[in-house]
Amino acid sequence: MCSKSLLKYYSLLFLLIPTYSFSAAEQESSTEREPSTLDQESSTDQEQNYTEMSLQQLMSLEIFTAASLLPTELKKAPGTVYSFNRQDFKRLGVRRLNELLGFVPGFQLNQYRKRHRSVWARGMIDRYNNKMKLIVDGVPIEHVYYGHFSAGENLALEKIGKVEVIIGPASSLYGANAFAGVISVTTREFIGQGSNADEAVVETGIELGNHSRAKGTVFYNSEKIQGFLSYLDQDAPFDEDRESFIGTSVSQPLDEQYKNLYLKAEPIKGLQLSFDYQYSETPFVFFPENAPHKTRDNTEERFYNLSARYEAGNLEQGKIETIAYYVDDQAKEIYKHGQDEVAYKENRDSRYYGIKATWLKTLFVKHTMAFGGQWQHDEAKDMDYVKNWNHNTGYYNPPVAGSLLSGENVENDDYAIFFQDVWEINTELTATLGARYDVFDQFDNDSNYRIALVYTPTVQQTIKMLWGTAVRKPTYREYLKVLENTSFVADTPKTEKMETFELGYGYQWENANINVTAFYNEFDDYLHEIPTPDGNDEYFVNSNSTWRIHGVEVLSEYQLISDVHLRATVGWLTARESGNGDIPYLAEWTASLLSDYRWHSSHHLVFSLMYNDDRRDTNDQSFSQDEADAFTTLNVHAYGKIFENISYQVGVKNLTDEKVFDTAADFDDRYNTQRTERELWGKITYTYRF
């Protein structure tokens, strides 16, 4: 039997074992305001007390909010949801959000040549992350031009308290682009109301690794004020002889930087103000080594986010939640011919701002209603480029200038109203009904719906059913892209649409649990890029066919003995396009397996395996080394405390240095993209209270 078949066999065999969710998320959450994560992590005795609690008590502590806007037990949240907190980050050995998402069943991460990872959920593929919605403290995060969000080094995990993931259509609550799901990030809470309420805390971290990695962080937390500062300098974690996207060795320098300044304050009860500044400079295309001139290609981005969030009231008398936000994203791409001479410069500056208000109230005892509205304004401020030099033709005389967009001063105002009813039919059965109506400036108005049922016939069993719809509107790039060297005029594309049905079942034993979800998606009007009739450029057009995607996702956890915790995921899907057969680029099987061994009260040793089936591509097969074959990567890490106020993490990603190629995210004849090589890292964190 081949190794791939063996891995599938043992993964499925493991999932037949009764398993138990014993995650730190279940240990450290609260139905009210969560105590400070720093307070939670400082008490070993508290963790031991949690291990003595019954499974029912542990499960009742895990609260999920994003799926219905209401604090809900995780197992009773509508739809397919997953939750991670700071202790989970340590247990899983992740340092970036996209690494964390690799432990979500059904997620596939694809390395794109522009130094970001594309997140694909349930077969919803694209080169950019524009089919899922990233929300940070209630603020939608996206680049207006691409509709993309980054989930790598730019979003430091050190300032994040909790990550909630919804898989499946969420447009009835979150609007366009909540198409394949939502990633809801919550930053860390202020110091709580416990015995340390009057104490401020400073947490400093230093991380070193191969690829010249050096990262420093400082986190300050008090009852009303919070601040975070980080700086990272490293080489992009690839070998210097890494193949370029045209199939030869690269000459592109790998050095990159990330900076982050984050401030949050609560001047009065219920009002939170925050400011987030992020800077990144990263390598871009990876030019071939045999290019006629040495060329350096980098992207620079400055990101500013201002927000104000206010909450008042309660569900019995009526509760109001509002958030206002302003996001300014200044990005540029620069090719340098030689060391300093600018060969090409492209600006991608944009901004958006808006407000969302939600009113919630429990009516007729059994119904908790939510009514709300949202407005967002977005605009492209500067999308100009200047070309001074080209690999094939040399210098331009005079330089060529233009815009990435066919329209100038592009602005949009989108409006929405939404409604939700959480109906507790009886103690075992809850129904969630939601609807949203969006008014788009440039596209047809749209309605989305969701109906979910959660049935808990016993304490051990949960049965879920969901039907919902979703929409994704085209990005600026997809409907305003300038077509060069052609007279062809493209039609304005339509919004993409999806309809989903899913059925889930969960069971928990005294020391184990298992959760299985089966889903079926129908996806219409898929937007893809095709050549113009004269072949001089590419444009975006909606497909006339329907994608039909169905699959199964499994999460299972097992407390083997008191000090050994096992966690496994398996995802299987099949994706077909009507009239065109199987959809390329997708792995049929994905899986992960993690073993956390607590060998001492304060020390853990963790092994994890990540498996990905082979994927069919459509690129030029003349470069045989770039096949997107099946792969298994092994990761090892350890974490714990050296002293009461000093903790450590150390690990190796891709221990065997497995060489992995991901399918070309350009979806054309480009060569596949080589993924990150082996990474070694270590981190020391010092916590001081005063």
C-alpha positions, 0 to 999 in steps of 0.5 A: 500500500502506498504512503498516501493511501496509508495516511488516508487509512490511518487518518480515517481510522483515528477518527473512528476513535471516540474523541474529546475536546480538551482545548484551552479555548474551552478552559479559559472562556467565559460567558461574561466579559473574559478575564485578561489572557495574561491573568489566565495564563499565569495560573497553573493551579487554575489550569489544573482545576479546569482539568477536574471539571466535567465535560459538560462544564468545560463545553459550557464555558466555550462561547462563540459570538460571530455566528449569531451576534450573540454569546452562544455555546460553541456546540450550539452556534449555528453552522460550522464554526471553530474557535481558537484563543491564545493558549491554542496558538501555543498548543498548535505552534503557530506564529501567523494567522494563516498557519492557524487556519491550516488547522481548520478542516476543509481549509487549503492554503496556497502559496502565491508568488506575491508573498501571501497565502491564499485561503481556500475554504470548501473549494472556493478558489481564487488567487487573492483572499476575496471569497472570505471576509476578515474582520478585526474587532468588527472592522472589515479588512480588505484591499479595495483594488484586489478585495484581498486581505493578508493573514501573515506577518502583518497581523501579529498574533501577539496582540490577538486574543481570539479567532472565530471562524465561520465556514459557509455562507455568511452574507446574511450577516456580513454582506458581500465577500462573506462568501465562503466564510468569515474570519473574526479576530478579536484583540486581547481584552483589557485587564479584567475585574479579578484580583489583579484589576488594578495591576498593569502588565508589560509583556515583552517577547524576542523571537529568533530563527533561521532566514535571519529572522529577528522579531521583538514585541512589547505589549502593555495592558491595563484596565483602560489602556492597551498598547502593542509595538512590534518589529520584524526583520527577516529574509523571506523563508525560501532558499536562495536558489528557489525556482521563479514563477517562470521556472528558473533560479531567482535573483530577487533579494529576500529581505523584508520588514514588518512594523506594527503600532496598536493602541486601544483605550476605553475612556468610558464604560462601553466605548472602545477606541483603537488605532492600528498602524502596519507597515510591510516591505516584501519581495514580489515577483522573484525575477529569474537569475538570467534576467538581462539586468539585476532587478529588485522588485518589492511591495511597500504598504502602510495601513492605518485603521481608526475605529470606535466601538460602543455598546450599551444596554442588555438583551432584556431591555434592548442592547445597541452595538455600533462601530465606526471605522476609517481605513487608509491603505497606501500600497506601492510596487517598485521595480528597481533596475540595479540598486537604486534606479526605479524601472517601474512604480505602481501606486495602489492607494485606497481608503474606506470608512463606514458605520454599522449599528445593531439593535438586539432584544429578547422578545416574546421570551423565546425570540432574540431579535437583531435589527441593523444597518450598515453603510460603507464608502470606498474609493481609489485615491491613487492608482497611477503607474510609471514605466521607465524600463522593460526587460525586453525592450530596455528604456522607454523614451519618454517614460510610459505613464497610466492608471490601473483603473479605467475610471478616475476618482472611483468611489462607491457607497454601499448600504445594507439592512439586516435582520435576525431572529434566534428562536429557542423553540424548546430546550433542545431545538433552536432556529436562527433565521437571517436576511440581509438586503444590500444596495450596491452602487455599481451592481444589482441590489442583492438579498441573502438568507440563512436558516439554521437549526441546532438540535441537542437531544442529549447532553452528548449529541448535537445535530445541525442543519443550515441552508444559506446564500451568499454573494461576492461583488467584483473588485475594482480590478475585476471591473475597472482594469485597464486593458492595454494594447487592445481596442476591446471593451469588456462588459461589466461583470456580475456578482458571484452567487452561491447557495449552500446546504450543510448537515452536521453531527457532534458527539462527546464522550467522557474523554473524547468528541467528534464533529462531522459536517457534510456540505453541498455548494452550488456556485454560479457566475464564477469570475475568471480571467481570460484573454481578449479576442486579440490576445493582447491582454486579459479581462474578467468575465462571469462563467456560464456554468455552475460549480457543484462542490460537496464534501465532508469535514471532520474534527476530532479530539481525544484526551488519551491520558491526562497529559496527552491530547490528540487532535485530528482533522480530515477534509474531503471534497469533490468539485465539478464544473458543469460541462467541464469536469473536475475543477483543477487546483484543489486537493481532494484530501487534506488532514492534520494530526497533532499530539500535545504531550505535557511532560511536566506541569509547565512544559509541553512537547508537540508534534503535528503532521499536515497532509495535502493530496496532489492537485491538478494544474493547467500550466506548462508541463515542460518544467517537470520539477514543479508538480503539485504532488501530495505532501506531508510536513512534520512540525515539532515544537515545545512551550512552557515556563522557565520561571513564573514570569518567563515563558518560552516557545521553540520549534521547527516547521517542516522538519524534514525540509519537504519541498512543496509546490503549490498550484500556480495561483495565476491560473494560467501557464505559469509555473507552480510556486515553491512553498516555504522551506524549513524554519527553525525558531525560538521565542522568549516572553517576559511578563512584568506586573506593576 
